[in-house]
Amino acid sequence: MFKEILKTKLSTVEIFIGNNILLSLIEKEKTNLFLIIDDTVFNLYHDILTNLPNLLGIYKVTPGEESKSFDTYKDIIEKISLINLKKDDTVLAIGGGVVTDLAGFVASTYKRGINLINVPTTLIGMVDASIGGKCGINFNTYKNQIGNIYQPKKIIIDLSFLKTLPEEIFIAGFSEIIKIAFTSSYSLYEKLNNCKITEIHDEKFLLNIIRLAVKAKIKYVEIDEFDQNERKILNFGHTIGHLIEKNSNFSISHGVAVALGMVSEIKNKEIETKLIDMLKKFSLLNLQIPKIDYLKSLLTDKKANNLGITLIEITTIGKSNIKNYRKDELTNEQFWKEY
Ligand SMILES: NC(=O)c1ccc[n+]([C@@H]2O[C@H](COP(=O)([O-])OP(=O)(O)OC[C@H]3O[C@@H](n4cnc5c(N)ncnc54)[C@H](O)[C@@H]3O)[C@@H](O)[C@H]2O)c1
């Protein structure tokens, strides 16, 4: 098992990464726990999870983005108020990004903030959603409209959950890992480049790449917890990716949309070829980039400022900058790449 520490001005977050580590770590917890868990995960791991110590209650979240809602939030607050969950008790969140975003928001607001432990069960959760404190719910048609940045006390990344993850959802996680490799970690790029696609479920490989991705994310959160500056580098591929996702009415998955977004946004031709090769290797580029009027959306988007828009520039693999473009420096055609 590996242990990493994420330190911000006000918080210290212990991050554990290993295989079959959840129960032994939770057994050491001294506080009472309230479990908020993805319903599918609960059904799959029911036998283990009902043996958790000091369990005051369980709230099962219906899988899907719709659960990141005000109604679910209110329902959970009602339940934990009824059982009188105390300020020094702990919310234990087990699931993908939907559950950790929702449970994080509950923990950050209930009694002005109670303890939180995140246990991500998807690959995206393990390298991204459970780390860094961003949490929240959707409101009407607005994604992540209400939320917070609230650090959990612990993050337990237990690889054993990945064995039941559907392959498509597992692969989607590689989109974010490839993003981290190209923007921030040459050693992660090398590991992804050198692996055989038949090896991507191997424990040793997964431990290595998750650890490298987590280290990169820790670095950004430590220097820019509130997403004012450097942390924006992790938006690479997401500016165009979000527009692709939205335009498809979310029929294109987040992972695939980010893959298309990264190719669309990248400017350096030599690195673009390497990015395309890698995304194809992981079967993340089976679609072409839709020819949408990106510029129009970007200039009315919240990311647009008076100067134009911000995109991430990859300078060499593993290094990147934040770059502002004036409106007249960008064209739709430059985003509409074919491969
Ligand atoms: N807070 C952040 O920094 C951050 C970062 C990235 C994404 N997100 C959010 O995360 C959400 C997406 O998260 P996600 O991609 O993890 O998807 P998800 O939470 O919707 O889970 C995807 C599916 O996988 C199932 N599942 C989860 N773990 C499983 C397991 N171990 N075995 C079998 N099935 C399992 C779930 O039931 C669900 O059907 C979005 O709402 C997004 O906004 C947040």
PDBQT file of the ligand as one rigid body, heavy atoms in Angstrom, charges set to zero:
ROOT
HETATM    1  N1  LIG A 401     -15.226  16.692  -8.074  1.00  0.00    +0.000 N 
HETATM    2  C1  LIG A 401     -14.405  16.544  -9.080  1.00  0.00    +0.000 C 
HETATM    3  O1  LIG A 401     -13.264  17.014  -9.069  1.00  0.00    +0.000 OA
HETATM    4  C2  LIG A 401     -14.862  15.747 -10.261  1.00  0.00    +0.000 A 
HETATM    5  C3  LIG A 401     -13.943  15.379 -11.252  1.00  0.00    +0.000 A 
HETATM    6  C4  LIG A 401     -14.394  14.585 -12.302  1.00  0.00    +0.000 A 
HETATM    7  C5  LIG A 401     -15.723  14.193 -12.363  1.00  0.00    +0.000 A 
HETATM    8  N2  LIG A 401     -16.592  14.586 -11.395  1.00  0.00    +0.000 N 
HETATM    9  C6  LIG A 401     -18.008  14.182 -11.425  1.00  0.00    +0.000 C 
HETATM   10  O2  LIG A 401     -18.040  12.770 -11.358  1.00  0.00    +0.000 OA
HETATM   11  C7  LIG A 401     -19.230  12.297 -11.983  1.00  0.00    +0.000 C 
HETATM   12  C8  LIG A 401     -18.886  11.127 -12.865  1.00  0.00    +0.000 C 
HETATM   13  O3  LIG A 401     -18.262  10.169 -12.068  1.00  0.00    +0.000 OA
HETATM   14  P1  LIG A 401     -17.900   8.703 -12.581  1.00  0.00    +0.000 P 
HETATM   15  O4  LIG A 401     -17.366   8.785 -13.936  1.00  0.00    +0.000 OA
HETATM   16  O5  LIG A 401     -17.097   8.078 -11.503  1.00  0.00    +0.000 OA
HETATM   17  O6  LIG A 401     -19.323   8.020 -12.740  1.00  0.00    +0.000 OA
HETATM   18  P2  LIG A 401     -20.509   7.568 -11.777  1.00  0.00    +0.000 P 
HETATM   19  O7  LIG A 401     -20.317   7.936 -10.378  1.00  0.00    +0.000 OA
HETATM   20  O8  LIG A 401     -21.761   8.030 -12.451  1.00  0.00    +0.000 OA
HETATM   21  O9  LIG A 401     -20.412   5.987 -11.920  1.00  0.00    +0.000 OA
HETATM   22  C9  LIG A 401     -20.565   5.394 -13.196  1.00  0.00    +0.000 C 
HETATM   23  C10 LIG A 401     -21.326   4.093 -13.111  1.00  0.00    +0.000 C 
HETATM   24  O10 LIG A 401     -20.468   3.092 -12.579  1.00  0.00    +0.000 OA
HETATM   25  C11 LIG A 401     -21.143   2.354 -11.570  1.00  0.00    +0.000 C 
HETATM   26  N3  LIG A 401     -20.093   1.918 -10.652  1.00  0.00    +0.000 N 
HETATM   27  C12 LIG A 401     -19.308   2.688  -9.870  1.00  0.00    +0.000 A 
HETATM   28  N4  LIG A 401     -18.369   1.949  -9.289  1.00  0.00    +0.000 NA
HETATM   29  C13 LIG A 401     -18.565   0.677  -9.680  1.00  0.00    +0.000 A 
HETATM   30  C14 LIG A 401     -17.894  -0.543  -9.421  1.00  0.00    +0.000 A 
HETATM   31  N5  LIG A 401     -16.813  -0.588  -8.660  1.00  0.00    +0.000 N 
HETATM   32  N6  LIG A 401     -18.382  -1.669  -9.996  1.00  0.00    +0.000 NA
HETATM   33  C15 LIG A 401     -19.466  -1.618 -10.812  1.00  0.00    +0.000 A 
HETATM   34  N7  LIG A 401     -20.117  -0.498 -11.114  1.00  0.00    +0.000 NA
HETATM   35  C16 LIG A 401     -19.666   0.639 -10.549  1.00  0.00    +0.000 A 
HETATM   36  C17 LIG A 401     -22.157   3.314 -11.004  1.00  0.00    +0.000 C 
HETATM   37  O11 LIG A 401     -23.243   2.618 -10.450  1.00  0.00    +0.000 OA
HETATM   38  C18 LIG A 401     -22.565   4.092 -12.247  1.00  0.00    +0.000 C 
HETATM   39  O12 LIG A 401     -23.580   3.414 -12.927  1.00  0.00    +0.000 OA
HETATM   40  C19 LIG A 401     -19.833  13.480 -12.717  1.00  0.00    +0.000 C 
HETATM   41  O13 LIG A 401     -20.942  13.956 -12.000  1.00  0.00    +0.000 OA
HETATM   42  C20 LIG A 401     -18.723  14.529 -12.704  1.00  0.00    +0.000 C 
HETATM   43  O14 LIG A 401     -19.227  15.844 -12.690  1.00  0.00    +0.000 OA
HETATM   44  C21 LIG A 401     -16.184  15.340 -10.347  1.00  0.00    +0.000 A 
ENDROOT
TORSDOF 0
